[in-house]
Structures are given as C-alpha cells and as structure tokens.
C-alpha cells in the first residue's frame, strides 16, 4: 500500500483511510518488538494519512464517518513513539525529519478537525494513549474566570485513566473575551421602514438577528516520550540562555492551539497562557528552562 501511494499508483480515499487506520492500530498493538523498517513504514504511512486528512473539508473528513478514526491514528503513533524505539528513530532522523515532522502533522490534523467542527457537528474529544493525550475542548466565552485544561474530571475523560494528572495549561480571560469590534453607525432611515395610513404614522424597525454566542476551541496535545525522541538540536545563539553540557527534556512535550472567532489565535497574549509541567525526574536535576521547538529549523 505504501509503495503504491508513494508512486502515485493509488490514491487514498475515506474508505481506504478507515481500513488502513484500523489495520495499523491492530498491527501495532499486537507487536512485541519493532524493527527499524517497521518504524520507517509506520512513520511514512502516518504522514500520508495525516496529509490526506489535512486536505479534506467538511464531511469529507474520515473522522465524520468513523468515530474511532482519530483514536486509531493516535494509538498507532503512540506505539511508534515508545522509548524502546529510540534507536530506530535516531537512524531515521539522519535522513528525514522524523518525530518533529510527525508532531507537526498531528497538530495540523487537529487544527483541520477544529476548523470543521461547527460545520460537521463533531463533538469535543479526549483520547488517552500510552504516550499521547489529546483533548479538543469547547470553552464558553461567558466566564471571567481562568480555565485549566485538560479537564480530567469531566465526562470527556470518563473511563480513561491518565498517566499525567499534573500537566495543565491555564487560559487567560483575554482569550475568552477578545476585543470587541466597534459597530459601524448607520442612519435611521436605512434601518427602518415607514408605513403611512389615514390616522397614524407607524414606524416599523427592522429587527436584526441576535449574534451567536462566541465559542473558543482549545487543542491540547501532551506527549510523554517525545522529548527523548526529538533530535537533540539546540539553538545556542541566545545570549541569555546557557545550556548545560548534557541537556535533557525533563517534562512532557505540550502543544497548544486556540481557535476563536473562526481563526487561530497568534502572537503574544496579555496576560499569557500559563503552563504547569510535571517533571519526569526530580533527583539530581537543577536550573530547569522552558524551551520550545522551532519547526522552521529543520
């Protein structure tokens, strides 16, 4: 299947994507040990499927026709990102972007789902796999209190036990209450209809429809093992940042996307989003530094 896709001898469609995702999950969950070629094939197939989904819109998204599709993809990715496969990823990343590219494509797929949630009636989702936690959650823009996510005690996570109950993000109210757009003044004559009769003059004003309440959608991905699998490449040009001799990632990797007013929030927020991390190791560790991955560096 992979060879036919890469040679453009066949094209993915929704039916084939459903079958392939289900098959990949079954195979990866039954495997006791991965070999280098297994990781390479899984990686390339996942990229093909994620790229296919990112090109779809509305009810062409496979997730609208298979409620387990996104979970199947994440469980396949989670199995491939097990620490036992670190050496295979190191070899693969000598010639390909590897784990960083996979992280980027997973995030872009979740953004595609989010853009289409209103159109397709897709529900909020929470998925816990051994190495990846996903939540796509709605936030009503009617509260002036800060919100912490993921909401592990909500019904979204019912029946799922998480391996990290400490890592959270806190959304500032500035996200939930974006600056209001000023209304453009209009003339009375343009917004009313005057009806005359013999006895009176009646003014019928045009009633404007009420605007829908705005809703913020949050995408949060937490990766347990990804920090140990990303290429160990650090930007040392920062004058105020002194890296230790052997830096290690000592927390889960977290990616956040915020969708508000039909667009993704970009740029600095004031006040900012707050991240709360769970340290993986506490003994013989000092001077933690918060860092971010720069996809444009590869």
Secondary structure, 3 states (H helix, E strand, C coil): CHHHHHCCCCCCCHHHHHHHHHHHHHHHHHCCCCCHHHHHHHHHHHHHHHHHHHCCCHHHCHHHCCCCHHHHHHHHHHHHCCHHHHHHHHHHCCCCCCHHHHHHHHHHHHHHHHHCHHHHCCCCEEEECCCEEEEEEEEECCCCCCEEECCCCCHHHCCCCCCCCCCEEEECHHHHCCCCCCCCCCCHHHHEEEEECCCCEEEEECCCCCCCCCEEEEEEEEECCHHHHCCCCCCCCCCCCCCCCCCCCCECEEEEEEEECCEECCCCCCCCCEEECCECCCCCCCCCCCCCCCHHHC
